[in-house]
């Protein structure tokens, strides 16, 4: 990060000030952008415009029982 701002200490200070009052949100699951990218890639590189079916995520209850 120091290459961008010219100094590692300044970069760390800037990041510290940006996230000081932030709420960090962890998002699980597939990215919408990656899904769109995958659909576009399949449309451009295959004769079948439909990408493979997205796998369904198991619920915590299903994961605990298996």
Number of C-alpha atoms within 10 A of each C-alpha: 12 11 8 8 12 10 11 13 11 13 15 14 10 13 11 11 10 10 10 9 8 8 7 7 6 6 7 6 8 10 10 9 9 10 13 11 12 14 15 14 13 16 14 11 9 10 8 10 13 11 14 10 6 8 6 7 10 9 8 8 8 9 9 8 6 5
